[in-house]
Amino acid sequence: MPIYEYRCKECGHVFSRLQRVGAPGDGIPCPECGSASSERLLSTFASASSSGSHGTSTCGRSGGGFT
């Protein structure tokens, strides 16, 4: 499940919420003031990769099992 960011239209508080893809984003209560007047914000995409995995493909090396 992705994490969505919201901003309260009443107090301006920005908060995050773990939510299913496609779930409605309206009526989410603000944890600061309790108002249900919030808007979903656009956020950037982040990706992680394990360290040491760059350029370590074994494809094409001798002894890889393919002849």
N, C-alpha and C positions, 0 to 999 in steps of 0.2 A: 504494500500500500504506500502511495506517495504521501509526502508531507506538503500541505498547502499553507501558504501564508495569507493572512487576512489583516485588514486594517479596519478598526472601528470608525464609523462615520460620526459618532457622537464625541468620543474622547481622543481619537487619533492613535490609540494603542495598537501596536502591530504584534500579532501572535501567530503561532503555528498550530496546525491540527493535522493529525494522521487520519486520512480519509480514503475511502475506496474511490477508484477511478470512476468517473461518471456520476458520482453522488452529487446532489444539488448543493451549491455553495451559498445559498441564501438562507437567512435566518439563523446563522451561526452566532451564538451568544458570546459577547466579549467577556473574557475572564476578569477584566479590570472593572468595568462599570455595569456589566450585565445586559447592556443593550443588544438587541437582535439585529441592529442595523450595521452590518459589516460587509465589506467587499473583498473578493478574492484578488490577490495581487499576482502580477506576473513575476515569476522567479526564474533564475538562471538554472541551466541544467548542469549537474555535476557528475563526474564519473571518476571512479577510482581504479587504479591498476596496481597489481602486486609489484613490489620492487624486484628488480632483476629480471623481469620478463621481457624487456625490450630487446628485440633482435636475438632471441634465444631459440629460434625455430630449428628443429633438427631435420627438417625436410631437405633432401638433397645431399646430406652428409653420407660419407661411405660408412658402411656397417649399420645402416638404419633398418635393414631387413628387407629392403626392396632391391631387386636386381634387374 
